[in-house]
Amino acid sequence: MNQAEKATAFKALHEGEPFVFPNPWDAESARRLAGLGYKALASTSGGFAGRLGRADGEVTLEESVEHARELDQATDLPVAMDLEHGYGPDPADVALAVTRVGEAGAVGGSIEDWDRDDEVIYDLEHAVARIEAAAEAARALDFPFMLTARAENHFRGVDDLGDTLTRLQAYEQAGADVLYAPRLRSYDEVRAVCEAVSKPVNVLARPNFTTKGIVDAGGQRISVGAQLWTLSGRVGFEPAMELAAQMRDEGDFSLLSAER
């Protein structure tokens, strides 16, 4: 498929049955996950940084653009990119990140509200301005680019579900196509997020979650972040791919904590 066809297929996934969205870290893992029958792929900033021997957050925009091209060319599946905080604090930085990975073949991407330089959550007004800029850049592309807005509270140790809901609602109004609060801990929290917004919600899988439980709570899209990358480093690439197949078949994410 060409990029426009991939983009159309990716958008349609968000309008159909809920789906699992695994996260490769290189061309080989992308090909193997595609071969397992998954319908779309998402990059993992943590896995990609780890592959380069760095910590999450130490990858540059240029490296992310090349990674988008690598993943896009590896399979015929739609690819969405983890764009971290947009590789800069300003709305213009975020807009540039969306434009650049879109030009490299990606058909979606996520922007978080965590300031990696100062290690704080952006204030809401600034965070909204960043999503507005990202949405404007996405709409300027000549294909439907699915923009995901991430509220990082729970991922960064801020246990404030009320603020997370306020932020996701504001990001939806700012133009995000998908909402995401990584590291929700329970189905009740997933349900609260899904009921607070009208756009599709991405849920980060946890070992205590199942596909059925997430879907019953309202989740549309399920990703695994860097967990497959971590599992590959712990048990080996082939066992990790075997567990990815079991995850697909059984919908049981306790496999992510498996040891062999």
C-alpha positions, -999 to 999 in steps of 0.1 A, spaced: 0 0 0 11 36 -6 10 60 23 -25 74 16 -38 38 16 -20 30 48 -34 62 64 -69 53 53 -66 18 67 -52 31 100 -80 56 104 -106 28 97 -91 7 125 -101 34 150 -136 32 137 -140 -6 138 -133 -33 163 -108 -26 191 -73 -37 182 -39 -45 197 -11 -22 185 23 -37 191 55 -17 193 86 -28 173 120 -12 178 137 -21 145 129 -34 110 132 -71 120 108 -68 149 84 -49 127 85 -76 101 80 -104 127 50 -86 143 35 -80 109 39 -117 101 19 -125 133 -11 -108 118 -12 -75 136 -28 -47 116 -7 -17 125 25 -9 143 37 18 167 72 28 175 85 28 211 107 57 221 121 36 250 128 6 228 144 26 201 166 45 225 175 12 242 185 -3 208 208 27 203 223 22 238 207 53 252 180 62 278 145 71 267 144 108 258 179 109 243 169 103 207 168 133 183 141 144 159 164 134 129 169 100 144 132 95 149 125 106 113 149 80 100 133 54 124 99 63 109 113 56 74 128 24 86 96 10 101 75 22 72 96 5 47 99 -27 66 62 -38 61 30 -28 44 13 -19 77 5 16 89 30 30 113 25 55 141 54 72 159 61 79 195 71 115 192 78 119 229 74 157 237 78 167 201 116 172 204 112 207 219 89 227 242 73 251 218 42 245 196 64 250 165 87 221 176 57 198 179 43 209 145 77 202 129 80 167 144 45 158 130 54 171 96 87 154 94 76 119 104 46 123 81 69 131 53 90 100 62 60 76 60 43 76 93 5 79 94 1 87 131 20 99 161 17 108 197 27 139 216 31 139 254 27 167 279 59 160 298 87 185 297 117 162 294 142 191 299 127 205 332 111 171 342 76 186 348 42 183 333 35 213 311 9 237 324 -25 230 307 -26 262 286 8 255 271 1 218 266 -31 226 248 -13 251 225 12 223 216 -17 199 207 -34 226 186 -1 231 167 3 194 162 -33 190 150 -28 219 125 4 203 111 -14 169 109 -43 184 89 -19 201 65 -6 167 54 -22 152 23 -34 121 40 -53 115 73 -26 116 101 -40 102 134 -27 124 162 -26 110 197 -24 133 227 -8 118 258 -15 129 294 16 118 313 5 121 349 4 85 358 35 76 339 54 103 357 42 94 392 14 121 395 -16 102 409 -43 127 398 -70 111 377 -91 142 378 -63 163 362 -57 136 337 -94 137 326 -94 175 324 -63 173 302 -76 147 279 -108 165 274 -89 197 266 -66 178 241 -97 164 224 -111 199 220 -76 210 207 -79 185 178 -64 152 190 -78 121 172 -69 96 200 -64 101 237 -39 83 258 -30 82 295 -2 57 299 1 35 330 -35 35 341 -36 9 369 -71 -5 368 -101 -11 346 -120 15 366 -94 41 356 -96 30 320 -134 33 321 -132 67 337 -110 79 308 -131 64 281 -163 78 295 -147 113 298 -139 117 261 -157 109 228 -126 101 207 -109 66 207 -87 58 237 -53 41 236 -45 19 266 -11 7 277 -12 -30 284 -2 -41 319 5 -77 331 -28 -76 351 -48 -65 321 -65 -86 294 -77 -75 260 -113 -84 270 -110 -63 302 -97 -33 284 -123 -35 256 -151 -40 282 -138 -8 299 -141 11 266 -106 10 252 -103 11 214 -65 6 209 -40 -14 231 -3 -8 229 26 -24 248 52 4 248 87 -8 254 76 -40 271 83 -63 242 117 -47 238 124 -53 275 111 -88 273 133 -95 242 164 -84 262 154 -106 292 144 -138 274 156 -134 238 141 -122 206 125 -155 195 108 -162 229 95 -126 229 80 -131 194 64 -164 206 49 -145 235 37 -117 211 18 -145 192 3 -158 225 -7 -122 234 -25 -119 200 -43 -153 205 -51 -152 242 -53 -115 249 -34 -122 282 -8 -95 290 5 -113 320 28 -128 293 47 -95 293 62 -103 327 71 -139 317 106 -152 324 122 -182 306 
